[in-house]
Amino acid sequence: MANHPIEALMKTTMESLKDMIDVNTIVGNPVEAPDGTVIIPISKVSFGFASGGGEYKAKMKSEEDDADTSEKLPFGGGTGAGVSVQPVAFMVVGNGEMKLLSVDQNANMLDNIINSIPKLLDKAQGMCNKNNKNQGKKNSEEKKTEEE
């Protein structure tokens, strides 16, 4: 059985979509800043695809005529596709750190909070260690005064 005309339409549309969308569309090419920081854009890609068609008879034929003839029926069809590329974040790598900067301000605030947690824990641990050292000095001074 010969290929139906809609197959050629669909094949052409799908190949065009394949050419437009690849991994570099989602994770863009890295850009290096003068200070050595590397910025990588990250995007959201959405696409849709539709196709349709129909065959039309010019006049009514009997079923016997249809079985005997192999002439092709007139065909009308079409395909369509749409692609949307939207930046969602930038990955920034430099100075021994990697940050994900979201384009959405609400998500960016949450990312900043999450990124600052390790620094806050380090500061809290440093303060606890400092308090423990000060407490140890205070206890040793109290013992000295009691002994005198």
C-alpha positions as CSV (number, residue, x, y, z in Angstrom):
1,M,0.0,0.0,0.0
2,A,1.3,3.4,-1.0
3,N,2.0,6.1,1.7
4,H,-0.9,8.3,2.4
5,P,-0.3,12.1,1.6
6,I,-0.9,13.0,5.3
7,E,2.2,11.0,6.2
8,A,4.4,13.2,4.1
9,L,2.9,16.3,5.7
10,M,3.4,15.0,9.2
11,K,7.0,13.9,8.5
12,T,7.9,17.3,7.2
13,T,6.4,19.1,10.2
14,M,8.1,16.7,12.7
15,E,11.5,17.0,11.0
16,S,11.2,20.8,11.2
17,L,10.3,20.7,14.9
18,K,13.3,18.4,15.5
19,D,15.6,20.9,13.8
20,M,14.2,23.8,15.9
21,I,14.4,22.0,19.3
22,D,17.5,20.4,20.7
23,V,19.3,20.3,24.0
24,N,20.9,23.7,23.3
25,T,17.4,25.2,23.2
26,I,16.7,24.2,26.8
27,V,20.2,24.6,28.3
28,G,21.8,27.4,26.3
29,N,25.4,28.0,25.3
30,P,27.6,29.2,28.2
31,V,28.7,32.8,28.2
32,E,31.9,33.8,30.0
33,A,32.0,37.2,31.7
34,P,35.3,39.2,31.9
35,D,35.8,38.2,35.6
36,G,35.7,34.4,34.6
37,T,32.2,33.8,35.8
38,V,30.3,31.5,33.5
39,I,26.5,32.1,32.9
40,I,24.4,29.4,31.4
41,P,20.8,30.3,30.4
42,I,18.0,27.7,31.1
43,S,14.7,27.9,29.2
44,K,11.3,26.2,29.2
45,V,10.3,24.9,25.7
46,S,6.7,24.1,24.9
47,F,5.4,22.9,21.6
48,G,2.3,21.7,19.9
49,F,1.5,19.8,16.8
50,A,-1.7,19.2,14.8
51,S,-2.5,17.6,11.5
52,G,-5.6,16.6,9.6
53,G,-6.9,15.9,6.1
54,G,-9.6,14.3,4.1
55,E,-10.2,12.5,0.8
56,Y,-13.0,13.6,-1.4
57,K,-15.0,11.8,-4.1
58,A,-16.1,13.8,-7.1
59,K,-19.2,11.6,-7.7
60,M,-20.8,8.5,-6.3
61,K,-19.5,5.2,-7.7
62,S,-20.7,1.8,-7.1
63,E,-18.7,-0.5,-4.8
64,E,-17.7,-2.6,-7.8
65,D,-16.1,0.4,-9.5
66,D,-14.2,1.2,-6.3
67,A,-12.7,-2.3,-6.1
68,D,-11.6,-2.3,-9.7
69,T,-10.0,1.1,-9.9
70,S,-6.8,2.1,-8.1
71,E,-7.1,5.8,-8.9
72,K,-6.3,8.1,-6.0
73,L,-8.9,10.3,-4.5
74,P,-8.4,14.0,-4.2
75,F,-6.8,14.8,-0.9
76,G,-6.8,18.0,1.1
77,G,-4.8,18.3,4.3
78,G,-2.6,20.4,6.5
79,T,-0.3,20.4,9.5
80,G,0.7,23.0,11.9
81,A,3.1,23.4,14.8
82,G,3.9,26.0,17.4
83,V,7.0,26.5,19.6
84,S,7.4,28.7,22.7
85,V,10.8,29.3,24.3
86,Q,10.7,31.1,27.7
87,P,13.8,31.8,29.9
88,V,13.3,30.5,33.4
89,A,16.7,30.7,35.1
90,F,20.4,31.4,34.7
91,M,23.1,29.1,36.2
92,V,26.0,31.2,37.4
93,V,29.3,29.5,38.1
94,G,32.3,31.4,39.5
95,N,34.4,32.2,42.5
96,G,34.0,28.6,43.7
97,E,30.2,28.9,43.9
98,M,27.3,27.8,41.7
99,K,24.0,29.7,41.9
100,L,20.7,29.2,40.1
101,L,19.1,32.6,39.6
102,S,15.5,32.3,38.7
103,V,13.8,34.8,36.4
104,D,10.6,34.5,38.5
105,Q,11.0,36.9,41.5
106,N,9.1,34.7,43.9
107,A,11.2,31.6,43.1
108,N,14.3,33.8,43.3
109,M,13.5,34.8,46.9
110,L,13.1,31.1,47.9
111,D,16.4,30.2,46.1
112,N,18.2,33.0,48.0
113,I,16.8,31.7,51.3
114,I,17.9,28.1,50.5
115,N,21.3,29.3,49.3
116,S,21.9,31.3,52.5
117,I,21.1,28.4,54.9
118,P,24.7,26.9,54.8
119,K,26.2,30.3,55.6
120,L,23.7,30.8,58.5
121,L,24.5,27.4,59.9
122,D,28.3,28.2,59.7
123,K,27.7,31.5,61.6
124,A,25.6,29.8,64.2
125,Q,28.1,27.1,64.7
126,G,30.9,29.7,65.0
127,M,28.9,31.6,67.6
128,C,28.2,28.4,69.6
129,N,31.9,27.6,69.6
130,K,32.8,31.1,70.7
131,N,30.2,30.9,73.5
132,N,31.7,27.6,74.6
133,K,35.2,29.0,74.7
134,N,34.0,32.1,76.7
135,Q,32.1,29.8,79.1
136,G,35.2,27.8,79.6
137,K,37.3,30.9,80.4
138,K,34.6,32.2,82.7
139,N,34.5,28.9,84.6
140,S,38.3,28.8,85.0
141,E,38.3,32.4,86.3
142,E,35.6,31.5,88.8
143,K,37.6,28.6,90.0
144,K,40.7,30.8,90.4
145,T,38.8,33.3,92.5
146,E,37.3,30.6,94.7
147,E,40.8,29.1,95.3
148,E,42.2,32.5,96.5
